[in-house]
């Protein structure tokens, strides 16, 4: 049984009020709240266990190193990766994708080579490739979505040409909630000899993931969306791709020897982990993933599916409310606009007065906003601790916004 009240009790912030109303937190797509076990792990780490990792022989350093390195194995288990040495620890998806851009793509792409993207990518999976466009002459090829917000895997595969060297796609749109069949894309791309990077920032949050089964070459996740601390995350990199990479950040831990006239690098994955890392955030991230796995990602996915269907049914009868993206297979993420003059920021402000927290803006997805023909939306994104009452509160608050702007 999915004990929603017990789960909600694990998140202290959900008991507070905002503007005199019970908090209804629907901004999980931007960043999720933290359970008490994660908060406790962070407090314990800083209060009683803190030391730098990998560099000391004393008790505290050994303890911190043991807990920090254990997270690598936890992430591998969470992602269905057999070899934990294919997990590079970092500060999140942005750093992970930049690691691929600078460490792999700059070594393996030349002017005129192509990277295939979809129009619904987050900026974190766009801007690093623009850097290569500006600095190396790499060409970005864009694959469109249909009017329901769906990405056809075959269209991505068909966009791959003789100059294509990488496909980079999201597994779940942070704006539309659209679930992408990244396994089919990977199989089609690999048949043409092209590696695939998957942005799993949202995909890994809402359903079980098995990266080894997907078969992709790179898979990035970020801790703060997975109910863990900010400045934590990881990227899976196939061993074969690691062998094709050079480190793009230099400093401690990623080297073996440093001399006046040469350096030698550490083995992967530490070869790609320069400097003192986010020790306590990474440990907290591991605790968050253990928490999720104890509840069961399949159970979380089923709960969020019910929330999605319930919310869609509520929205269906409101002819003044527009939902951007109506894919059949989507997460419980709703990007909304109102008929009339209401801007997304106005909607968000009104909802906040009712204690309902949503995100307003372009959601770091401006190419998608251009495709949709809007400048911004108000996005309600549900998480594992949200309830049907939260959905009702959202609809009621939207009704108030409609009345004010009708």
BELKA-V25119 format. One record per backbone hydrogen bond with DSSP energy under -0.5 kcal/mol. NH is the residue of the N-H (numbers start at 1). CO is the residue of the C=O. Records with the same first field share a line. If there is no record, write none. Layout:
NH->CO  CO
This chain:
3->1
4->2
7->3
8->4
9->5
10->6  7
11->8
12->10
14->11
15->12
16->13
18->21
21->18
23->16
24->355
25->23
26->24  357
28->381
30->27
31->27
32->224
35->227
36->10
38->35
39->35
40->36
41->37
42->38
43->39
44->40
45->41
46->42
47->43
48->44
49->44  45
62->58
63->59
64->60
65->61
66->62
67->63
68->64
69->65
70->66
71->67  68
72->68  69
73->69
74->70
75->71
76->72
77->73
78->74
79->75
80->76  77
81->76
82->80
84->82
86->83
87->84
88->86  235
89->87
90->233
96->92
97->93
98->94
99->95
100->96
101->97
102->98
103->99
104->100
105->100
106->101
107->104
108->104  105
109->105
112->137
113->110
114->163
115->139
116->166
117->141
118->168
119->143
121->118
123->364
125->122
126->123
127->123
129->126
130->126
131->127
132->128
133->129
134->130
135->131
136->132
137->132  133
138->132
139->113
141->115  139
143->117
146->150
149->146
152->150
153->151
155->152
156->152
157->153
158->154
159->155
160->157
164->161
165->114
166->114
167->195
168->116
169->197
171->199
172->199
173->178
177->173
179->329
180->171
182->180
185->181
186->182
187->183
188->184
189->185
190->186
191->187
192->188  189
193->190
194->189
195->165
197->167
198->218
199->169
200->198  220
204->200
205->202
206->202
207->203
209->78
211->79
212->80
214->210
215->211
217->196
218->196
219->236
220->198
221->234
223->232
224->232
225->222
226->222  223
227->224
228->223
232->91
233->90
234->221
235->88
236->219
237->86
238->217
241->238
242->238
243->239
244->241
245->242
246->103
254->252
256->264
257->264
259->262
264->257
266->254
271->267
272->269
273->270
275->252
279->277
282->278
283->279
284->280
285->281
286->282
287->283
288->284
289->285
290->286
291->287
292->288
293->289
294->290
295->291
296->292
300->296
301->297
302->298
303->299
304->300
305->301
306->302
307->303
308->304
309->305
310->306
311->307
312->308
313->309
314->310
315->311
316->312
317->313  314
318->315
319->317
321->318
322->337
324->322  335
325->323
326->148
327->148
330->328
331->177
333->331
334->380
335->324
336->334  378
337->322
339->320
341->405
347->343
348->344
349->345
350->346
351->347
352->348
353->349
354->350  351
355->352
356->351
357->24  355
358->356
359->379
361->377
365->362
369->365
370->366
371->367
372->368
373->369
374->369
377->361
378->336
379->359  377
380->334  378
381->26  379
382->332  380
386->383
391->387
392->388
393->389
394->390
395->391
396->392
397->393
398->394
399->395
400->396
401->397
402->398
403->399
404->400
405->401
406->402
